Amino acid sequence: MKTRLWTLYRTLLNNHYGFSAAKFYYIKKRQRTWEPLVIVAGLTPAVVMGIVFIWNLTEQLFIGGLAFGQPHLALLNGALLVSLAGLFFGFFSVLSAFYFSTDLEVLLPLPLKSWEILTAKFAVVLTGQYAINLLILLPLWLRYGLLAGVGLGYIVSAVVVFLALPVVPLVLASILAVLLMRLVNISRHKDRLALVGGFLLVIVLVGFQFWLQSSLGGDDPELVMEQLLGRADGIIKAAGRVFPPSVWAAQAMAYAHTWQGWLNLLYVAALSALALFLLYLLGEKVFLQGLLAGLEGSRGTGRARQVELAEERARAPLMTVASLEWKLFVRDPGFALNGLIGYVLLPAMALLPLFGQKLQNNPFELLALDQLHPLVVAGGLALYFLFMTGMSMIPATTFSREGRYLWIIRSLPLDIEQIIGAKVLGSQGVNTIGCLVGIIPVAYLMGWGVGEVVLGAVLGVLLASALAGFLVLFDLRKPMLDWVNPLKAVKSNLNALVGMILGLAFGFALGFLLYGNVQTGTLWLIPLELLAAALALGALVRVLIRRWAPQLWARI
């Protein structure tokens, strides 16, 4: 049984991350060797900046906590960060791996128990979480160890904590996902309900975090601080109310040379073992029923898309394909939850300073959003549209998300220029609505005028649509069509990474231009410059599409 489970895990891990395909193309055939170079070149600066930030933050937290006799506040900060991120992003990963991956129809007929399938898929998600945690925790723990002068016990505790810490958040995410799918599968609209459930989880987590920060201070912050400092590890335990196992993890490493440290280490290991046991019971009782109901409800996806096409023949071809584009994105939780979450989080972060003094250090407060010149507001909103086009990953993965059903689009009596136009229209419809949902509440609370918001939205739509056309063409160049997990089509897609980099690059370039206008007092040039940039980029993309798109389309 151990050999069977290990084989299943290795197979799913290989399919999820495409190790064999990468080895075949990059090493054996030596094709597309530039792709890993682009990935490394794109991610390295971000990784280096992240490590430097964590390294410096750890030192600041250590020194700050040392003044209160609680230097392991840095350890708690790292444990909380990876735990909450594991619960937040793990829910989306688990939902896609458990219920929306294309290998389920192959796995179910095999002589495998339901808990084996669940365990192997959970292990694949856990492996990815380990890789992310390593980038965050390794520099943090290393810097703390150097500052504190730790010994061998610290290293042993760190290994155990590293292996056990992400287990509980991912098990919680798995339980939420399994129970959600078991409930929503009673409805034929399970995909939409799963999407709503995912966004409700986001709202609950953000709301709980805000409530916790607000309730911690009480009516007399000085009295609360005196109470926190008067207790042993008072700040550590108060901050750890968000996720108590993070306190055990921090104390297990900080007091690794004492019985208290080993006792906390035992707590962390025991809770992780208990969580895995609950996951095993869940796999036996609930997982299979929800999975079978999900497959019954989603059977014939290709036929469903054909029916949609047949029903929409009365529409113009452009609107038909555009409608299918946004439906394909929104109806799949694996696509929508990853692409649309930025529309919720960024405006929420911008509004946080309005809801309490505890959050006055929020970086958005430094922008003084309620004191900006109307033309600066319009320019900033336009850049937000541009930025979110890349971050949403919608146009940069449009052909990749079709997967094995790409033949349906190919069979339509449309040329590739019409299809690209429809794809841009569909993706930018989602992008525009998502941006407006976030912008309108911010504009109302900041007191922005209707004219500047409308001007910014118009310029933003033009800029974002031009960039979207290029990203659609780039995805046509080499779409990822052989994915198993829907998340792989967006999160593991090189085209999505290029889209985010290009969105950031264009945004920062135009942002520096706007900054120059502010410094020189030529604010009246902002709308003209953004309009000229949109028209120039649009004209360039149109030339590229006419020249290269037919050849790329014929090659697929």
C-alpha angles and dihedrals in degrees: 000000000000090000091049093049092046091050091049091049093050092048094050091045090052092048093046097051099025097231094158093047091049091049091049097049102034103035109020101035095021092220126148090006089156091069097074088044090056091048092050093044092049097045101037097074091048092047093048093048090047093051092048090049093050091046093053094040091052091054092049093048091047093052092042093048091045089065088063095039091254107102092154088076083103090060091050091050091056094045092050093047097053093040096053092041089050092053094044101045094026091066091060093044093048093046092053095042095047102041114009105044118111095229094072094087088055096046100048098064091050120096091260129128118236093244090054092055091046093047094048093048091045089051091053091053090044091053091056090048090052090056092052093045090051091060091051104036102038097066091038095052093040093053092046091049092052093048095045098040095231129189140216094293090062091054093049091048091047092055093050093044092048092054096043104036100076093043098078097048092047092047089051089049090048093050091049091048095047094046091045093052091044089056101040094047088077085074130065087224093065094133092057092044091050088052091050090048091053093052090046088055089053091050092047093049094047092043092048091050091050092047091050093051092046095047094047094070099048121183096307111044092181092056091048092050091049089053092048093050092045093062127070107263088353096156091044094053094043094051090043092062086094091065115000096198087066088065090052090049093050094046092044090059098036094050096033091134094058138062090251090061094050090047091054089046088055090052092054094047094045093049091050091050090049091049091053090050090053089050089053091052090047090052091054098044110030115007099073094047092051092045094051092047090050093052091048091051095047099040114132099023090161092051089048091056090048090053090050090052092049092049093050099049090109089066125082110273091242093056092043095058091040090054092050090049096058093039091054090052101042098042095055110074090202090062101033101045092053097040100042103039092087090062088062103037102047096053089043090055090048091054098045095091089062093063106062147339091253088075100047091116092064106130092230089064090066089063092065090216093186094056102051125120112258093244091050089051090050091049093047092051091050090053089049090058089049093047094049092051089066096037094050090060090211102124094032092060101032098119093033092059091056088069114167091355094067088106089072091063091043091055094058118105091245132110120234094257090059091047092050090048090051092047091052091047092050096045094045090049088062092041094050094048091046093050093047091050088059098036101050097061091044091048091050095049093043093049096238117168124249092239096057092046092050092046092049092047093050093048090044093053091051094048094043093047092053091050091045090056091056092046092051090051090048091052090049088058093067115355119190101235103155099070123139101190116048090225089063090063090062111018098038095037118113089208090060090052091050090049092054092047092049092047090052093045095051091042094052093044092053090040091059088049090054090047089054090052090052092049094047096041094240096128091143088070094062099087092041093051093048092047091050091049091051094049093046094048091045092051091049092049091049091054091048092049093051091047104041110017098078091052093047092047093051091049095059 
